[in-house]
Amino acid sequence: MAQFYDSYTYIAASMRLDSVCAWLEDLGINYSPTRVGRYRKIFSSIARHQDANTLNTFFEEYSRASFVNAAHEVAELVRIFEGLSQIRDPSFVSRLRDALKGHELFVLDDNNRSGRDLTLELSIAAKFVRADLPVDFGHNADLCTQFQGHEFFVECKRLKSSKQIERRIKEGFTQLKQRYADSEDPLAARGILVLGTTKLVNSELGVLKAENQESLDEKVFAYNQAFIETYRSLWQLQVDARTLGTVVVLDAPGFVGITEKLITCHEVVMNNSVPINTKSYALLRELADRVFKGKPNRSL
C-alpha cells in the first residue's frame, strides 16, 4: 500500500495534541490523571524549548526514551481523533475513556486486558469512519458496520506473547463465526480479523534506524511480511468462508538520516483468506482500497 508522510515541528505537534485534549474534555473525559496527561506535559515542554531554541535543555529534563514513547502513543491517539472526532455516541465515549487507561510507558503496560487493546479497536474504527462507513459502537463485536450490502464485523487482537499467537488468532475467528450466526442475515454477513503485532515484535519499543524514509518503510513492511509468512496457514485453511482475510498492523518509532528525524511508523498489511478470482476476494480488495489504502506516518 502507498505511504504518506505528514511532517510537523514540535510546536505544531503539541498544538495537535492540544486539540485532542480539548476534544476529550468536550466529551466529558478527564484525561489529566491518565497517561495522556503526561504526554501533554512532554509535548508542551518540547514545544516551548523549540520556540526558545533550547532543545538540548529539554533532553536534560526528559530522556529520549520518554519522548519516543510519548510520540508513539500520541500518534495513535491522533489517528483516532482524526477519524472519530465527530462521534458522540455514549458507547464510543465509554470505550474511549477506557482506552486511555494503562501505564504511561508502553514497555510497562499490563499484559492482560489493557486500554491499548481498545486503542487498536478505535484506530481501526477511525479508518472505517473516515471511509464514510457507519460504525455501531454499541455492538458486542469490536467493530460492526455495513459494507456493500453486508453486515460486516471486525474482531481485533493485540498480540503480546509468541506463546499465545495461535490461540488468539483462533479465538478471533471463533468470535467472528459467532457474530455471523447472530447477524440478521447470517449468510450475507462478512468479516475480517485485525492483528496488532507491535507488542509482539517490539516489546521494548526499540527505535528502528534508516538512511531515508523508503528504507524505513521496507524494514517495517518486512516485519509484517515475515509474520504473515509464518502464520498465514491459520487464516487460509479451514476458516469460515465468510471471513475475507486478516489485517496485520504494526506501529513502530524510527529515526531517519543523520539528523535522526523521528518517524512514527504505521504499517498495515492485508492477507486474504478467500480464494482469488472470487466475488469474496473482490470484496476484500474493495475494502482494502477504501479503508486501508494509504497511511500517514508522522515525522517530527
C-alpha positions as CSV (number, residue, x, y, z in Angstrom):
1,M,0.0,0.0,0.0
2,A,1.1,3.6,-0.6
3,Q,2.9,5.5,2.1
4,F,2.1,9.1,3.0
5,Y,4.0,11.5,5.3
6,D,3.0,14.5,7.3
7,S,5.8,16.5,8.8
8,Y,5.4,18.6,11.9
9,T,7.5,20.8,14.0
10,Y,7.4,20.1,17.7
11,I,5.3,23.2,18.2
12,A,2.7,22.1,15.6
13,A,2.7,18.5,17.0
14,S,2.0,20.0,20.5
15,M,-0.9,22.0,19.1
16,R,-2.4,18.9,17.6
17,L,-2.2,17.2,20.9
18,D,-3.9,20.2,22.5
19,S,-6.7,19.8,20.0
20,V,-7.1,16.1,21.0
21,C,-7.1,17.0,24.7
22,A,-9.8,19.7,24.1
23,W,-11.9,17.1,22.3
24,L,-11.5,14.7,25.3
25,E,-12.7,17.5,27.6
26,D,-15.6,18.2,25.4
27,L,-16.6,14.5,25.6
28,G,-16.5,14.8,29.4
29,I,-13.3,12.7,29.7
30,N,-10.8,13.8,32.3
31,Y,-7.5,13.0,30.6
32,S,-5.2,14.7,33.1
33,P,-4.8,11.7,35.5
34,T,-4.3,9.4,32.5
35,R,-1.1,8.7,30.5
36,V,-2.4,11.3,28.0
37,G,-1.9,14.0,30.7
38,R,1.8,13.0,31.0
39,Y,2.2,13.1,27.2
40,R,0.8,16.5,27.0
41,K,3.3,17.8,29.6
42,I,6.1,16.3,27.5
43,F,4.9,17.8,24.2
44,S,4.2,21.2,25.8
45,S,7.7,21.2,27.2
46,I,9.5,20.3,23.9
47,A,7.4,22.9,22.0
48,R,8.4,25.6,24.5
49,H,12.1,24.6,24.1
50,Q,11.9,24.6,20.3
51,D,10.3,28.1,20.4
52,A,13.2,29.2,22.7
53,N,15.8,27.3,20.7
54,T,16.8,25.3,23.8
55,L,16.0,21.8,22.8
56,N,19.2,20.5,24.5
57,T,17.7,21.6,27.8
58,F,14.5,19.6,27.1
59,F,16.6,16.4,26.7
60,E,18.2,17.2,30.1
61,E,14.7,17.2,31.6
62,Y,13.3,14.2,29.8
63,S,15.0,11.2,28.4
64,R,14.9,10.5,24.7
65,A,13.1,7.2,25.5
66,S,10.3,9.0,27.3
67,F,9.8,11.4,24.4
68,V,9.8,8.5,21.8
69,N,7.3,6.7,24.0
70,A,5.0,9.8,24.1
71,A,5.3,10.4,20.3
72,H,4.5,6.7,19.6
73,E,1.4,6.8,21.8
74,V,0.2,10.2,20.7
75,A,0.4,9.2,17.0
76,E,-2.3,6.5,17.6
77,L,-4.5,8.9,19.6
78,V,-4.3,11.5,16.8
79,R,-5.4,8.8,14.3
80,I,-8.4,8.1,16.5
81,F,-9.1,11.8,16.8
82,E,-8.9,12.5,13.1
83,G,-11.3,9.7,12.3
84,L,-13.8,9.8,15.2
85,S,-13.9,13.4,16.4
86,Q,-17.5,13.9,15.3
87,I,-18.8,10.8,17.1
88,R,-20.8,11.5,20.3
89,D,-22.3,8.0,20.8
90,P,-22.2,7.2,24.6
91,S,-20.9,3.7,23.8
92,F,-18.0,5.2,21.9
93,V,-17.2,7.7,24.7
94,S,-17.1,4.8,27.2
95,R,-14.7,2.8,25.0
96,L,-12.5,5.9,24.5
97,R,-12.4,6.6,28.3
98,D,-11.3,3.0,29.0
99,A,-8.7,3.2,26.1
100,L,-6.8,5.9,28.0
101,K,-6.1,3.6,30.9
102,G,-2.8,1.8,31.4
103,H,0.8,2.6,32.4
104,E,2.2,5.7,30.7
105,L,5.2,3.7,29.4
106,F,4.4,1.2,26.6
107,V,7.0,-1.3,27.9
108,L,5.4,-1.4,31.3
109,D,1.8,-1.9,30.1
110,D,-0.2,-4.8,31.6
111,N,0.0,-7.9,29.5
112,N,-3.6,-8.7,30.4
113,R,-6.6,-6.6,29.3
114,S,-5.3,-3.1,28.6
115,G,-6.5,0.3,27.4
116,R,-4.2,-0.1,24.5
117,D,-6.3,-3.1,23.3
118,L,-9.1,-0.6,22.9
119,T,-7.0,2.0,21.1
120,L,-6.3,-0.7,18.5
121,E,-10.0,-1.2,18.1
122,L,-10.7,2.6,17.9
123,S,-7.9,3.3,15.5
124,I,-9.4,0.6,13.1
125,A,-12.9,2.1,13.6
126,A,-11.4,5.5,12.7
127,K,-10.3,4.1,9.3
128,F,-13.8,2.9,8.6
129,V,-15.5,6.2,9.6
130,R,-13.0,8.2,7.5
131,A,-14.1,5.9,4.6
132,D,-17.7,7.0,5.3
133,L,-18.8,3.7,6.7
134,P,-21.1,3.7,9.8
135,V,-19.8,2.0,12.9
136,D,-22.1,0.6,15.7
137,F,-20.1,1.2,18.8
138,G,-22.8,-0.5,20.9
139,H,-22.4,-3.8,19.3
140,N,-20.8,-6.8,21.0
141,A,-18.3,-7.1,18.1
142,D,-15.1,-4.9,18.3
143,L,-16.5,-3.2,15.2
144,C,-19.7,-3.6,13.3
145,T,-20.5,-1.8,10.1
146,Q,-22.3,-2.1,6.8
147,F,-20.2,-2.6,3.6
148,Q,-21.6,-3.2,0.2
149,G,-24.9,-4.7,1.5
150,H,-23.2,-6.9,4.0
151,E,-23.3,-6.6,7.8
152,F,-19.6,-6.5,8.4
153,F,-17.8,-7.5,11.5
154,V,-14.2,-6.8,12.7
155,E,-12.5,-8.5,15.6
156,C,-9.2,-7.1,16.8
157,K,-6.5,-9.0,18.7
158,R,-3.5,-7.2,20.1
159,L,-0.8,-9.9,20.3
160,K,1.5,-9.8,23.3
161,S,3.1,-13.2,23.6
162,S,4.6,-15.5,21.0
163,K,3.2,-18.4,23.0
164,Q,-0.3,-17.2,22.6
165,I,-0.4,-16.2,18.9
166,E,-2.1,-19.3,17.6
167,R,-4.7,-19.3,20.4
168,R,-5.5,-15.7,20.0
169,I,-5.9,-15.9,16.2
170,K,-8.2,-18.9,16.5
171,E,-10.1,-17.1,19.2
172,G,-10.7,-14.2,16.8
173,F,-12.1,-16.5,14.1
174,T,-14.4,-18.2,16.6
175,Q,-15.7,-14.8,17.7
176,L,-16.3,-13.8,14.0
177,K,-18.2,-17.0,13.4
178,Q,-20.4,-16.2,16.4
179,R,-21.0,-12.7,15.0
180,Y,-22.2,-14.2,11.7
181,A,-24.5,-16.6,13.5
182,D,-26.1,-13.7,15.4
183,S,-26.4,-11.5,12.4
184,E,-29.8,-10.6,10.9
185,D,-28.7,-12.3,7.7
186,P,-26.1,-14.9,8.7
187,L,-25.5,-16.0,5.1
188,A,-24.7,-12.4,3.9
189,A,-22.6,-11.5,6.9
190,R,-18.8,-10.9,6.3
191,G,-15.8,-10.0,8.4
192,I,-12.1,-9.7,8.9
193,L,-9.6,-10.3,11.7
194,V,-7.2,-7.5,12.7
195,L,-4.0,-8.4,14.5
196,G,-1.8,-5.8,16.3
197,T,1.8,-7.0,16.3
198,T,3.5,-4.0,17.9
199,K,3.8,-5.5,21.4
200,L,4.9,-8.9,19.9
201,V,7.5,-7.5,17.6
202,N,8.8,-4.6,19.6
203,S,8.0,-5.3,23.3
204,E,10.8,-2.8,24.5
205,L,9.7,-0.1,22.0
206,G,13.1,-0.1,20.3
207,V,13.7,2.6,17.6
208,L,14.4,1.5,14.0
209,K,17.1,3.4,12.2
210,A,17.3,4.0,8.4
211,E,19.0,6.3,6.0
212,N,15.7,7.5,4.5
213,Q,12.0,7.1,4.7
214,E,11.9,4.5,1.9
215,S,14.3,2.1,3.6
216,L,12.5,2.6,6.9
217,D,9.3,1.6,5.1
218,E,11.0,-1.6,3.9
219,K,12.1,-2.5,7.4
220,V,8.6,-2.2,8.9
221,F,7.0,-3.9,6.0
222,A,9.4,-6.8,6.3
223,Y,8.3,-7.4,9.9
224,N,4.7,-7.7,8.8
225,Q,5.5,-9.9,5.8
226,A,7.5,-12.3,8.0
227,F,4.6,-12.6,10.4
228,I,2.2,-13.3,7.6
229,E,4.5,-15.9,6.0
230,T,4.8,-17.7,9.4
231,Y,1.1,-17.7,10.4
232,R,-0.9,-17.4,7.1
233,S,-2.0,-21.0,7.3
234,L,-4.1,-20.2,10.3
235,W,-6.4,-18.0,8.2
236,Q,-6.1,-19.7,4.9
237,L,-7.0,-23.2,6.0
238,Q,-10.4,-24.2,7.4
239,V,-11.6,-20.7,8.1
240,D,-15.3,-19.8,7.8
241,A,-15.8,-18.7,4.2
242,R,-17.5,-15.5,5.3
243,T,-14.2,-14.3,6.8
244,L,-12.4,-12.5,4.0
245,G,-8.9,-12.1,5.4
246,T,-6.6,-10.8,8.1
247,V,-5.1,-7.4,8.6
248,V,-1.8,-7.1,10.3
249,V,-1.0,-3.7,12.0
250,L,2.5,-2.7,13.2
251,D,3.3,0.7,14.8
252,A,7.0,1.5,15.5
253,P,9.1,4.6,16.0
254,G,12.1,5.2,13.7
255,F,14.9,7.6,13.3
256,V,15.8,8.7,9.7
257,G,19.0,10.2,8.4
258,I,21.9,11.8,10.3
259,T,19.6,14.3,11.9
260,E,17.6,11.3,13.3
261,K,14.2,12.7,12.4
262,L,11.6,10.8,14.4
263,I,9.0,8.9,12.3
264,T,6.1,7.2,14.0
265,C,5.5,4.3,11.5
266,H,2.1,2.9,11.0
267,E,2.2,-0.2,8.7
268,V,-1.0,-2.0,7.6
269,V,-0.8,-5.2,5.5
270,M,-3.8,-7.3,4.5
271,N,-3.8,-11.0,3.5
272,N,-6.7,-12.9,2.1
273,S,-8.5,-16.0,3.5
274,V,-10.8,-16.3,0.5
275,P,-9.6,-17.6,-2.9
276,I,-8.5,-15.1,-5.5
277,N,-10.7,-14.6,-8.6
278,T,-13.9,-14.8,-6.5
279,K,-16.6,-12.3,-5.5
280,S,-15.4,-12.5,-1.9
281,Y,-11.8,-11.7,-2.9
282,A,-13.1,-8.7,-5.0
283,L,-15.0,-7.5,-1.9
284,L,-11.8,-7.8,0.1
285,R,-9.8,-5.8,-2.4
286,E,-12.5,-3.1,-2.5
287,L,-12.4,-2.9,1.3
288,A,-8.6,-2.6,1.2
289,D,-8.7,0.2,-1.3
290,R,-11.4,2.1,0.5
291,V,-10.5,1.6,4.2
292,F,-6.8,0.7,4.4
293,K,-5.1,2.3,1.5
294,G,-2.6,4.9,2.5
295,K,-1.5,5.5,6.0
296,P,0.1,8.7,7.4
297,N,3.5,8.3,9.1
298,R,4.1,11.2,11.3
299,S,7.5,12.8,11.3
300,L,8.7,15.3,13.9
